Amino acid sequence: MKSDIILYMRIVTPKELSSYKVLPFDLYSENKGKILEAGEVLTPGKLIMLKNYIKIYTEDFNNEENPSDEKTSGGSEDNVPSQVLNFSYEGLDPTDFETVINKDAYVKMETQVRIKYFYKRILDLLIQGYYEEGLLKLSTLIGILKTEVYKQVHRSSKGSKIRFLGEYELCHPLNVAVISGLIAQKLEFSSMSVDQVILAGLLHDIGKLKINLVDSQALLTMNEDEVKEHTILGYKMIKEEFELSEEIAKVALEHHENNDGSGYPKGLSSDYISEYSQIINVANYYDNLAFNRTHTLIMNNKEALRTMLEVGTKRFSAKMLYTFIHMFNYDDSKDFNDMVV
């Protein structure tokens, strides 16, 4: 009976499996019989387990030939795991990644490129469903940001000099993570809590991956309800797929909630918004201002800080807003456009 089953099988790739939350078909190993049954929830743990099998099969009801003969020759899909997974921060070659850099930043140009390249590769892992590996590398990235970026920040800091410039989908989460972590440090959070805030910053917009909102022009073509959906999708992704804590997931859900209750998706206000989310809200709005992704056009860091003070506690927690404002030099008037190379 087993030989009849294997005769009408097709190979299932890790990329295909990562697109399912619930398995729609049985999975088989050529030598070990059935691995998983249809209807099982594909948790990150199960996806990791499946990578231990050289080949994974499912029934092919639409083809009486054996398609596995065409797919077992070591094609590019079979090599995806090693190509995608085997990289390290130190092993990346910055010259392989073309990107815009901040020529006036505290952080060295090569380090800026390497950090952005490393983060891009991590996002690729998460997009393809390699959650365990991606989260482990995010943990490494947190340590890199704390050593390579934070050590360069002076007491009288210029906000413009700690920002990554260039691709919004890479730079915005990095900027939010760095600034949020600095706020948490200023508030004397524990080292573990600072790490959680940085991680929340890196993942706060992860729901945009589900609705193609990562490019800089996407917001112009999306209606308001579709844009708002990224908060709910991000919460579910972090909680159910990444299996991270409620504190981290809440940030994805609540980072557009406002202090006066005018935000989304739930219209929460004041202390009903989690503390981590209050921090990320400040950093997120500041960086969106600096990227000119709000209705207010600004040219430099001084204008960004002034705008945030004008918005004030209607949007932000007073504690988080003034902690943030006092971190930076208010006379930082270098035009962002003049810092790009």
N, C-alpha and C positions, 0 to 999 in steps of 0.2 A: 504493500500500500504506500509506503514511504517513497519508493522509487517512482510511483505514478505521480505523487505530489511534486517531487522535484523536477519531473519532466516538464511540467507546465508552470515554471516559475520565472520570475524576473528579479533582477537584483534591485534592492532598494538602497539608495544612497543616504548617507548621513544628512545631507542637505535637505532631501525630501522629508525625512523623518522629523527634522527639526521644525518643519512647517505645521506639524499637527500638534494639537493639544491632547486630543483623544485619538488613539490608534484606530484607523478605519478598517484594518485588515490584520490577519494573523501574520506573525513573522517566524521564519524558519532559518535554522542553520543547516547547511548541507549534511553535516555529520551528526548534529545533536538534536534533530527534530525541532519541535515547536519551541520558540523562545518566549514570545509574548502573544496574548490573544487579543483579537479585535475588541475594542471597548475600554481597554486599559488606558489610564491617564499617563501621558508621557512626561514624567517628571524629569528634571535635570539629572537625577541619579540614574534613572533608567537609560537616558540617552548616553551617559558616560559608560554604563554597563554594555550597551550595544556596540560601542566602539572597540570592545575587546574581540569582536568577531571579524574575521577577515572578510567574509561575505555574508550578507543578510538577504533573505529571499522572501517574496510573498507570491501568492497564486496570481497567475496571469490568465484571466478568463477570456481575454480578447485576442489571444494569439496561441495557436496550436503548435507553433514552432517553439524551440527553446531559445529565447532571446538572450539567455545568459551566455551563450557561445559568443555573442557579439560584444559582450560587456565585461568579459573576464580577462581581457588582454592587457590590463594595466593602463586604461585610458586615464585622461586627466581627472575625471571625477573620483576615481579610486585613490588618487594621490592628494586629494584635497586636504585631509587631516594633517599630513606632515607639512604641507606647504603653508597651511594656515596657522597651525599651532606652534611650530618650532621657531620661535623668535624671542629675543630678549631685548631689553632696553639698550644694554651695552653692545649687543651684536648688530644693531641697526646701523646702516650706513646713511648718514644724513644727505649725502649727495644723490641718493636714490629718490628723494622726495622733494619735489619742487613746491615751494610755498612762499607766501609773503611773511616777512618778519618785521619786528619792531626794532628799528635801528637804534633807538634811544633807551631801550629797556635795560633794567638792571641785570637781566639774565643774558648770558652770552648768546650770540646769534646761533651758533651750532647747537647749543642746548635747547633753544626755542624750537628749532627744526626737529631735533630728536624727540622731544616731548610730544609735539604735535603728531609726528609719524607714529610714535608708540601708541598714542591714544587712538589714532585712526585704525591701526591694526587691531586694537582691542574692540572697537566698535564693529569691525568686520567679524570678529569672533561672535559677538552677541547677536548680530544680524543673522549669522548662519546657525545659531542655536547652540554654540559651544559655551554655555553659560558658566559652567564650573571653571573652565580655563580662563574665560574672560574676566570673571570676578576675581580670580587669583591675581591676574595681571593688573587689575584695577587697584588691588591692595598694594602692589609694587609701585604703581604710579603715584599713589598717595604719599608714600615715602619719598619718592623722587621730588614731588612738588614741595614737600616740607624741607628738603635739603637743598635742592637746586634753586628754588624760587624764594622761599621764606628767608633764607640766610642772606639774601641780597636786599631785603626790604629795610630801609633805614627808619630811624625814629620819626623824622619828618618826611614822610613818603610822598612821592608824586604818583597818584593813581595811574596816570598815563604810562608810567615806566614799568608797571607790573602786568600790563595787559598783553595778551597774545593778539596779534593783528592778522587779518586775512580771512580764511574760510570760516564763515559763521558757525557751521555745524561742528567744527572742531574747536574753534577758539572760544565760543560762548560758554560751553560747559566747563572748559578749563578755567576761564576767567571767573565764572560764578563759583567754582570750587575753591579757587585760590582766595578770593575775596571773602567768601563765607567762612573759610577756615581762619583767616586773619581776624574776623569779627569774633569768632568763637574763642580764639586765643586771648583777644583783648578782654573778653568777658570772663576769662580764667576758667574756661571749661577744662575738664580732665583731658589728658592726651587721647584717650579712647573716644571721648565725645567729639573732639576736634576731628579725628579721623572719620567719624561717622558723618559729620557735617560736610567734610570734603567729598566723601563718597556720595552723599545726597546731592551735592552740587553737580558732580559729574553725571549723575543719572536723572536730574530733575526733569529734563525734557525728553527722556528716552521714549515716551509714548509717541513722539513725532515720527519715529521710525515706522510706526504702524500706519501712518496716514500721509507719508511722503511730504513731510513738512520740514525736512532738514536743509533744503537749499534756500538761499537768501531771497529768492523771488516767490517762493511757494505761497506765502501768506497773501499775496496779491490775488491769487486765483482760488482761494478757499473761502467758503462762507463762515460766518462767525461760529455757528454750531460745530462745524467740522474742526475749527481751530481749538475750541474749548474741549473737544473730546480727547485731546492728547493728555490731559491731566488724569482722566479716568483710565485710559489705556495704559498710561505709565504706571499708575498705582497697581493695576492688576498684573502688569508685567513683572514689576519688582516683587510683589507679594507672592504671586502664584507661580511664575516661571523662574525667577531668580531665587525665590524662597528666602528673601532677606526680611529684616525686621519691619514691624509696623511703623517705627519711627522714620526709617528711610523711605518706605512706600508713601507715607503721608506727605512727604515733601513734594513728590511728583503730583499728588492730588491737590495740595493746598497752596502751591507757590504763587498762584494768581488770586488768592483770597486777600481782601483788603481789610485794614483795621476798622473801617466804618461799615463793613458788611456789604460793600458794593462789588466785590469780586466774584469769582466763579471757581468751581462748579456749584458750591453749596451755599454761597453767601454767608460764610462764617465771619465773625468779627472778633476783635480784641483777643482775649485769652482763650477763646475757643479754637484759635489757630495755633498749631503746635509751635514750640519755641524754635525748632529747626526750620520750620517753614517760614517763620517771621524773618529769620536771618537770610534765607535764600531769596525771599521776596525782595529784600533790599538790594542784594547783589545782582539779582536777575534784572531788576528794573534799571539799575545803574549801567550794566553792561549793554542792555538793549538801547538805552539812551546813547551810549558811546558808539554803538553800531548804527545809530540812526534808524532804528526799527520801531520807533514810537511816533506819535504825532508832533512831537517837539523836536525841531532841528537844532542840534548843538554841534559845536566845532571843537571843543576842548574839554578838559576835565573840570575846569573852573565853572563852565556853563552847566555841566552835568550836575555838579554839587549844588549849584544855585537852584536848578530845576527841582531837584529832590527836596530841598528845603521848602520850596514853594508848594510842592505837592503835600509835604508834611505828614502829619499823623492821620490824615484822612485815609491814606493808603498804608502807611508803615507804622509799626510799633515804635513808639518814641525811644524806647531803650535801644532798639536795634539801629534806628536811623541815626541817632546822635553818636552812638558808638562808631558807626561807619564814618560819619562826617568828620569826627575828630581824629580819625586815622590818617587823613590825607592833608596835604598842603593845599590850602584853598586858592593859592595864587598860581596853581599849575595851569598855565594858559597856552601851552604848546599845542598847535593845531594837530589833531590826530592824523590828518592827511599828510602832514609833513614828516611823520615818523615812520612811514611805510617804505620799505625797500624790497 
